[in-house]
Amino acid sequence: MKSRTALISVYRKEGVVEFARTLTTLGWNLISTGGTSRQLKGAGLEVRDVSEVTGHPECFDGRVKTLHPAIHSGLLSRRGNENDQQTLDTLGYQNIDLVCVNLYPFQETAAVEPPVDDADLIEMIDIGGPTMIRSAAKNHRDVVVVTSPSQYDEVLIALKQAEGDPTRVSQGLRKKLALQAFQATSTYDSEVANELDSRFIGETLPIQNHVSTENGVALRYGENPHQVAAFYPGSKTPNSLAAAVKISGKPLSYNNYLDLDAALKLVTSLMMPEFQEMEACVIVKHTNPCGVAIDESQEGAWANALSSDPESAFGCVIAFSKVVTKSTAEAIGDHFLECIIAPDYDEEAIEILSSKKNRRILSLSTMAPRRPSTVMKQIQGGWLAQTQGPPEIDWNSAENVTKKQLTDSDILLAKFGTSVISDVKSNAILLVSSSQTGFATVGIGPGQTSRVEAVRIAARRAGNRAKGSMMISDAFFPFRDGIDTANEIGVAAIVQPGGSIRDSESILAADEHGMSMVFTNTRLFLH
């Protein structure tokens, strides 16, 4: 049997001894470096150190080990090319037929709290590993490249079927491993670039947009049956849907993900200090909230959110800010919902909610108050980026522009309302009211091309509950008709950004109707 050589140098060492031992039983020779070499030798395996192959010692505290022609000639030489093989023989180097490498944990180190300093983080930038991976992947017709312990079993099965001969491993598997290798180094480079952009430049938005994900998960279809779709999990940071656990129900759809994202953003926006002791419930339909409430009790939050627009809540997505209780699950009862997400659930609540087998029930233990972040949106020919998060309104600087003033309790209701409307598609109008136990939406007018029409829609959904309510607008009123319409339905107070050339007309209308009005000087468009 012709001798074959594998170079193994891994940071994550789970399963590597078993992998290497199986290679030796198939007649392979082993080359290794540093800690990997010591572990393999400690397991009784015969291993040549890389320094023995290169004739050069490791140096600079291990920074230079494999960056040598003896290694990369053996990886890049084309086996069927007579000139390549003659050159290899002349140089006295040998072919390397398999590379098993995984990389320093740069991203894990960057995520440590408190943050490590730049010097320690830079030591986690792997140089030799990505270089070997890329060399082996480029020459995948002749070299098997292994970049993750999850690939060990598949590679060993293929080699056993080939009786240890790597030339008999299918090109289909080689191509798949090579693609995964380039994906691994691309992800790694993106992580390094993004972190150093943040540390070295420190601007609000990155200089370049580098996106990396895990493998896409195929979905049944996209927004419509004729569209192909997938979900590509990203980082599993707090409030990441990639970290959510599906407890029961059908697989998630493309539209489910969109609605869950909208619900999650809004419910975590309501986890602000003023409301941290209260229960929040958000009901979303087609990415727009149709009912939102915070209350002393979770059942109360659910009931008040649902009463905002029970018709639209048919087939909805629901988010709760705290552990869902048995009594809340009983209150939800047979209501038709697509998905529900919360930090966790009482066991009895899961049993009740999952009695409808098609309901998707998700837990997200990392749910936390929403923080400002950078969001990207792809358009034709590029990407748009912006900061996004809960509205940052300086209420001390908000202007009471009418004769009638808002009270302190009104300001708390306004904080609730502006937090909600920032996640309602523009043009948006929101009617909110307070009770002894919390705050709730009573009417929502989302996504209209006319602001006064958004007022009419919110009024129609609120009905008699509009009387005495507060109207929140995401942008200024261009004409006084919005104020007049609000008066007709019984609105008592208005919160809007201001900034129209006809603001004086809106103020005059509010004074005529005995309404209070505040200008926040903060527009809250959402397109």
N, C-alpha and C positions, 0 to 999 in steps of 0.2 A: 504494500500500500504506500502511495506517495505521501511524504510528510507534509502536513499542513500546519500553518502557524496562525495563532490568534493573539491579538494584542488586547489586553483587558486593563482598563484604568477607569475606575468608577468612584464617584463620591458617595452615592447611595448604594450600600453594599448588600442590601437584602437579596438573598437568592444567588449571589454571585459565586459562592463556593460550590454550590450544587451545579450551577451552569458550567463552571470551569471543570469540575470533576467529570461531568458527562462528556465534555469535549475531549478530555484525555483518554477516556475509555473508547472514544471513536478514533484514536490515533493522532490527536492534535498536540502540537507543542504550544507552550504558553509563554508569552512575554508580558511583563507587567511593570507597574511603577509604584513607588512610595508605599502608602498604606495598603493599597490593594495587593501588592506583591507580598507584603508581610502577612496579610490575612490568608492568602492562598498557601503560602509556605507553612503557616501555622496549622493549616488543615492537612498538611502532609503532601501537598502537590508540588511537583517539580516545575519551577518557574525560573526563567531568565529575566534578570532586570534589564530595563531599557538601556541603562548606562553600559551594560555589557554588549548590547547590540550596536550602540552608536559609537562605543569607544570613547565616550565623553561623560564625565560625571554630571549628575544633576547639580544645578547651581542656582544662586540667588534665592535661597530658601525654597527651592522647588519651583520657582517661576519658569525655569527652562529645564525641561525633561525630554519632551518628544519632538521639539522643534529642531529637527535634524534630517538631512537628506537620507540617512539610513532608514528612517521611518517612512518618510513621505515618498521616497522612491519605491519602497516596497508596497505602498498603498496605491500609487498612481501608475505603476508600470502596467502596460496592456499585455495580457498574457499571450495573445495571438500575434503580437507584433514582434518580429524577429529583431529589429533594431533596439526596441525597449529591453528585451531580455538579454541581448548581447551587452548593452550598456550596464544593466544591472549586474551581470557577471563580472564585467571589467572593474566596476566599482567595489565588488566584493559584498554587495548587499543581497538580501533575500526578500522574496515576495511575502507579503502579509495578506492572509486570505479572509480574515474576519477581524473586525474592530468592535469592541464592546466598550462604550464610553457613555457616561452621563455626567452632567455638568455641575459646577459649584452652585450652591443655592443662593444666587444673587437676590432673587425676588423675595425669598423668605427672610434673608438678612435685611433687606430694605424695609420690610414690614415690621421689624422689631420695634417695640415701644419700651422706653424712649429710643429715638432713632440712634443708630450707631453713627460714629463720625465718618467723614468722607474717606479717610485713609483706610479704615477697617472695611468699609464697603467696597472700595476699589480692589482690595485683595480677593474679593469674591467674584471678580470679573475673570472668567475662564478664558484662556488664550489657546493653550495646546489642545484642549478638548474639542472646541468647535472646529479647529483646523483639521484635526484627524477625522472628525465626523464628515466634514465637507469633502476631504480628499477621498475617503472611502465611498461616500455617496456618489461623487462624480464618477468614480470607477466601479459603479455597482454591477456592471456586467461581469466583473471578476472578483469583487470583494463584497462580502456580506457585512452590512453595517447594523449594529444593534445599539439603540439609544435609550432603552427603558427596560426595567425588569419585567414589565408586562409582556414583552416580546420574547422572553427566554423560552417559554414552553413551545411556542410556534416554531421558533428557529431550531430548537433541538429535535422536534418531531420531523421537520424537513430534513435535517442532517442525518437522522437515524434512517429515514427512508432512503436517503442517498448513500447509505453505508459510510458516512463520514466525508464523502467527497463533495466539496462546496460547488464544484462545476456542474453538479447534477441538481443543485437547488434551482427551482424554477425561476425564470426571469420575471414572472408575475410577482412572486414574493420579493425578489430583489428590488424590483421597481417600487413596490409598496414600502419596503423598509427605507429605501433611498428617499422617497417623498417624505416619510415621517422624519427622517434625519434632517432634511432641509427645513421642514416645519419647526423642528425643535430648535435649530440654530436661529431661525428667523424670529421665533417667539422670544428666545433669549436675548437677541440683539434689540428687539423692541422694548423689552423690559429694562435693559440697561439704558437705552436712549431716553426713554420716558422718565426714568428716575433721575438721571443726570441732568436732563432738561430742567426738571423741577428744582434740583439742588444747585446747579451751576448758574442757571439763568434766573429762575425764580419768578418769571412773569406769570400773570394770572392764567394766560392761555399758552399752550406749548408752541414752540417754533414750528415743529412738524407734527403731523398726525400719524402715530404708529399704533396700529391695532393688532392685537394678538388674541386668539381664542383657543379653546379646546375644540375637539372634533365636533362638527355639526351633528345635531340629532334631527333626523328626518321627521317632518310633521305630515299629517294626512294630506293637507293642501294649504294654500295660503288664505288670504282674505276671502277668496272665492274658489270653488272646486277646480277651475281650470288653471290655477296658479300653483307652482311648485314652491315648497317652503321648507325651512329648517330653522332650528334654534342653535346658536353657537354660544355655548357657555363662556363667560369671561371670568373675571376675578370674583372670588367668593368673599367679598368684603361685606360689612354690615349692610342690610337692606338689598342684597343682591339676590335676584331670583334664581341665579345659578346655585345658590346655597339652600334654596327651598326644598323641603322633602314632601313628596306626595304621599299622603297617608292612605288614600283610597280614591277610587273613581277612574274614569277613562283617561287615556293620555291627553295631555294638554294640546290645544290647537293654537294656530297662529294668532287668532283673535283673542283667545284666552290670555296669551302672554301680553298682548297689548293692553287688555283691560286690567290684568293683574298689576302691570307696571304702573298704570294710572292710579289704581286704588292704593297701591303701596306707597307711592310718592305722597299722596294726600294724607293718608292716615298717619304717616310718620311726620308730616308737617305739623299735625295737630298734637304731637307729643312734646309740646313746648312747656317751659317751666310753669306758666300760668295755669295749664290744664293737666299737669302731670299726674295728679291724683284722680283724674276723671277717666271715664271709659269713652273711647272714640269708636264710632262705626261709620264706615264709608260704603256707599252702594254706587257702583259704576255700571254704565251701559254704553257700549260703543265709545269707550275711553273718556266719556264725560260723566261726572258725578250727577246722579239724579236724586240723591239724598245723603245728607251728612249730619251727624249729631254728636255732641259730647254730653255726657250725663253722669250723675253720681252712680247710676246702676247700668250695667251692660244691657240688660233687657230694655231699659228706658232708652238707651242710645239707639238700639236696634229699632224699637217701635217708632221713635221720632224720625229716624232717617228714612224708614219705609214710608211713613205718612207724608213725606215731602212729595213723593211721586210714585205711588204704588203701581200705577199702570206701566210706567217705564221700567220699573224694577223687575218685571217679568223676564226671566232668563238673564239675571244680573251676575255681577261679581261683587263679593262682599269682603271687606277687610276690617279686622278688629285690632285695636292697639294692645290688648291684653289677652290673657288666657281665656278661651271661650268656656263658659260654664254650662252645666247641665241645664239650668233654667233658661239660658239664652238659646240653647239648641232646641229646647221644647217650644220656646216662643217662635223660633223660625219655622218649626213644624214642617208642613208640606210645601212651603213656598218654593216655587221653581227658581233655582239658581244654578249657574254654570260652575262657579268656583267660589271657594271661601279660603281666606288666608289669615293667619293669626300667629302670634309667637308660639302658642301651644294650645292644647285642648284637654279638658277633663276627660277621663276615660268614658264616662257616661255620655258626654257630649259627642265624642267620636261615634259611639254606638248609635246614637239618635240620628246624627247627621248623615252617617253612611248607610242608613236604611234605604235611602235612594241611591242605588248603585252607580248611577251616572254622574253624581256630584263629584267634582274634583276637590278634595280637602287637602290643603297644604299647610305645613307649619314652617315658620322661619324664626328659629331661635335667636338669630342675630338681629332681629328687628330693633331699631334704635331711632332716637330723634333724628330727623333728616338734617343733613348738613349741606352747605353749598358745594357744588361739584361742577365739573366741566362736562358738557354733553356735546356729542357730535351728531350731525345729521347729514346723510349723503344726499347730494343733489347731482344732476347731470353735469359731469365734468369736474367734480371736486367735493369738498366737505365744508360744512358750516360748523363753527364751534361757538359756544357761549357758556357763560356761567349760569347756573340754575339752582334754585333752592327755595326755601320758604321766603315769603316777601320780607324785605328789610325796611320797615317803615318806622321813621322817627316820630312817634306819637306826640312827643313833647313839642315838635315843630309843626304838627298838623294844624291847619288853620280852620277855626270855627268862623265861617264866613256869613252866617245868618244871625238874626236877632235872637232866635232861640238856640241855646247851646246844648251840646252833647254832655251828658253826665259821665262820671267815672264808670258806672256800670254799662253805659252805652259804648264807651271806648273798649271795654272787654268784649262786648258783642261784636264790635267792629274788627277787633283782632281776629276773632273766630271767622268772621265773614271774609275778610281779605285773605286769610290763609286758604279758605276754600276756593274763592274765585280765581286765585292764581293758577289753579289747576282745572279751570273751566275754559273750553275753547272760546275764542273771541269771535264776534262781539258778545260779551257776556254780561248778564244781569242776574243778581242774586237777591232773594228776599230771605231775611233771617229774623228769628225772634228768640227771646229768652224766656225761661221759666224758672221756678224756684230751684230746679235741680240741674239746669244746664242750658245749652244753646243748640239750635237746630235750623237747618234750611227749611223754608216752607214753600219756596218756589224758585226754580232755576230756569233761566232762559239762555241756552248755550248756542254758540256758533252761528250767529245771525249776521247778515250783511247790513242790517239796519239796527241801530241801537234801540230806537223806540219800539221796534218789533220784538226785540229781546225782552223789553219791559212787559209788553203785552203777553208774551209766552209765559214769563215768570208769574204774572198776575193770574193768568188762566189756570196754571197749575196750583197756585196757592189758594184760590177761591177766597172764602171769608177769612182765612188765616192771614191774608195780606194786611188786614186792618191792624194798625199799630206796629207793623213790622219795620225793619230797617232795610233800605235798598242799598246794595253795594254794586258799583259799576267798575269794570276793569279799566276803563278809559273815560275821558271827559265826555260831556254831553254837548254835541255841536249846536243843538237848539233847545229851547225850553220845553219842547213837546214831551220829552222824556220825564221832566219834572211834573208837568201838568197831568200826564197819564198816571204817574205814581200817586199823585194826590187823589185822583179819581178812585183808586182802589184802596185808599186808606193808609198809605205809607206815612210813617211819622218822622223818619230821619233818613238822611242820605249820606253815603260816604263815596266819594269819587276823587280822582286825581286832580281835577281842575286842569287849566291850561288852554281852554278854548278861547278864541277871540270874542265869543259871546258868553263868557262866564258871568258877566254882569246880568244878563237876561235870566240865566238859571238861578242866580242868587235872588233876584227880584221875584221870580216865580215862587221860590221856596218861602220867602218872607210873606208873600201874599197868601200862601196856603198855611202859614204857621208851622212850617216844618223846620227842623234843624238840619244843617248841612256842613260837612267837613271836607276840606281839600287835603288829601294826603301828600300831594306832589309826587306820587309814585304810580306810574302806569304799570298795569299787570296783564299785558297782552299775552295770549298763548295761541300760536298758529299751528 
